[in-house]
Amino acid sequence: MFTVPEAVLITSLAAMFIAQVSKFFIDGFINKKLNESILISTGGMPSSHSALVTSLFVSIGMFDYHYNNTLSIGFTISFVIALVVIHDSMGIRLEASKHAMELNVIKYRLNLIENIDIEEKKLKEKLGHKPKEVLAGILLGAFVGVIGFFIFK
């Protein structure tokens, strides 16, 4: 059988894996073709980072309360880290995505003006998340955290 830390780790990683695989199929459905690079990419629906950290603090909280009738410092730390990760994905990383889009447009226009016919690599534009993508990741992470608790308790 698994220890509580092992169960929390497995549950959290499962949430991230499920989110990443879901992202692959959602992107394939929307774009009518499968893109394997989505399996290891950032951005998109649902947020795998949000699913990971939400599953982490939900499962820690459930195990804490089940075995100790209280919440541990581990729960508190995981909750604060989840807030930082989620805020970052909708804030800084989303803004970085917008900047990359604008820089790609500027590069394209400069290439047209200068008549440069060089195939330049575009900056990656899918870095952050829209609020609905984060919400989907949070809901998925909470669901997987609860299911993981009931499987491993």
C-alpha positions as CSV (number, residue, x, y, z in Angstrom):
1,M,0.0,0.0,0.0
2,F,1.1,3.6,-0.4
3,T,2.0,6.1,2.3
4,V,0.2,9.4,2.4
5,P,3.0,11.4,0.8
6,E,3.2,8.8,-2.0
7,A,-0.6,8.9,-2.5
8,V,-0.6,12.7,-2.6
9,L,2.3,12.7,-5.1
10,I,0.6,10.1,-7.4
11,T,-2.7,12.0,-7.2
12,S,-1.2,15.3,-8.0
13,L,0.8,13.9,-10.9
14,A,-2.3,12.1,-12.2
15,A,-4.2,15.5,-12.2
16,M,-1.4,17.1,-14.3
17,F,-1.2,14.1,-16.7
18,I,-5.0,14.0,-17.1
19,A,-5.0,17.8,-17.8
20,Q,-2.2,17.5,-20.3
21,V,-3.8,14.6,-22.2
22,S,-7.2,16.4,-22.1
23,K,-5.4,19.5,-23.6
24,F,-4.1,17.3,-26.4
25,F,-7.5,16.0,-27.4
26,I,-9.3,19.4,-26.9
27,D,-6.7,21.1,-29.2
28,G,-7.0,18.2,-31.7
29,F,-10.8,18.6,-31.7
30,I,-10.6,22.4,-32.2
31,N,-7.9,22.3,-34.8
32,K,-9.1,19.1,-36.5
33,K,-5.7,17.5,-36.2
34,L,-3.6,16.1,-33.4
35,N,-0.4,17.9,-32.4
36,E,1.9,15.8,-30.3
37,S,3.8,18.8,-29.0
38,I,0.7,19.8,-27.0
39,L,1.5,16.9,-24.7
40,I,4.5,18.8,-23.3
41,S,3.5,22.4,-23.9
42,T,2.3,25.2,-21.7
43,G,-0.9,27.2,-22.1
44,G,-4.2,25.9,-23.4
45,M,-7.3,24.3,-21.9
46,P,-7.3,23.1,-19.1
47,S,-4.4,24.4,-17.2
48,S,-2.2,21.5,-16.1
49,H,-0.3,23.7,-13.6
50,S,-3.6,24.7,-11.9
51,A,-4.8,21.1,-11.9
52,L,-1.5,19.9,-10.3
53,V,-1.3,22.4,-7.5
54,T,-5.1,22.2,-6.8
55,S,-4.9,18.5,-6.6
56,L,-1.9,18.8,-4.3
57,F,-3.5,21.0,-1.7
58,V,-7.0,19.3,-1.9
59,S,-5.5,15.8,-1.3
60,I,-3.2,17.1,1.5
61,G,-6.1,18.8,3.1
62,M,-8.3,15.7,2.9
63,F,-5.6,13.4,4.3
64,D,-4.8,15.8,7.0
65,Y,-8.4,16.2,8.1
66,H,-9.1,12.5,7.8
67,Y,-6.1,11.3,9.9
68,N,-5.6,14.3,12.2
69,N,-8.9,16.2,12.3
70,T,-6.9,19.4,11.5
71,L,-4.9,20.9,8.7
72,S,-1.1,20.8,8.6
73,I,1.6,23.3,7.7
74,G,2.0,21.2,4.5
75,F,-1.6,22.1,3.5
76,T,-0.9,25.8,4.2
77,I,2.3,25.8,2.2
78,S,0.7,23.9,-0.7
79,F,-2.3,26.3,-0.7
80,V,-0.1,29.4,-0.8
81,I,2.0,27.8,-3.6
82,A,-1.2,27.0,-5.5
83,L,-2.3,30.7,-5.3
84,V,1.1,31.8,-6.6
85,V,1.1,29.4,-9.5
86,I,-2.5,30.1,-10.5
87,H,-2.0,33.9,-10.3
88,D,1.2,33.6,-12.3
89,S,-0.4,31.6,-15.0
90,M,-3.1,34.2,-15.5
91,G,-0.9,37.2,-14.9
92,I,2.7,37.2,-15.8
93,R,2.7,34.2,-18.2
94,L,-0.5,35.5,-20.0
95,E,1.1,38.9,-20.5
96,A,4.3,37.2,-21.8
97,S,2.0,35.4,-24.3
98,K,0.6,38.7,-25.5
99,H,4.1,40.2,-25.8
100,A,5.3,37.2,-27.8
101,M,2.3,37.6,-30.2
102,E,3.1,41.3,-30.7
103,L,6.8,40.6,-31.2
104,N,6.0,38.0,-33.8
105,V,3.9,40.5,-35.7
106,I,6.7,43.1,-35.5
107,K,9.2,40.5,-36.8
108,Y,7.0,39.6,-39.7
109,R,6.4,43.2,-40.7
110,L,10.1,44.0,-40.5
111,N,10.9,41.0,-42.7
112,L,8.4,42.3,-45.2
113,I,9.8,45.8,-45.2
114,E,13.4,44.6,-45.5
115,N,12.5,42.0,-48.1
116,I,14.2,39.3,-45.9
117,D,13.2,35.9,-47.1
118,I,14.6,34.0,-44.1
119,E,12.5,31.5,-42.3
120,E,12.8,32.7,-38.7
121,K,11.5,30.8,-35.7
122,K,8.5,32.5,-34.1
123,L,8.4,33.1,-30.4
124,K,6.2,30.7,-28.5
125,E,2.8,32.4,-27.9
126,K,1.0,29.9,-25.7
127,L,2.6,30.5,-22.3
128,G,-0.2,31.6,-20.0
129,H,-3.9,30.9,-19.4
130,K,-7.2,32.6,-19.8
131,P,-9.3,32.6,-16.6
132,K,-11.6,29.8,-18.0
133,E,-8.6,27.6,-18.7
134,V,-7.4,28.1,-15.1
135,L,-10.9,27.5,-13.7
136,A,-11.1,24.2,-15.7
137,G,-7.7,23.2,-14.3
138,I,-8.8,24.0,-10.7
139,L,-12.0,22.0,-11.1
140,L,-10.2,19.1,-12.6
141,G,-7.5,19.2,-9.9
142,A,-10.1,19.4,-7.1
143,F,-12.0,16.4,-8.6
144,V,-8.8,14.3,-9.0
145,G,-7.7,15.3,-5.5
146,V,-10.9,14.0,-4.0
147,I,-11.0,10.9,-6.1
148,G,-7.3,10.2,-5.2
149,F,-8.1,10.6,-1.5
150,F,-10.9,8.0,-1.7
151,I,-8.8,5.6,-3.7
152,F,-5.7,5.8,-1.4
153,K,-7.2,6.4,2.1
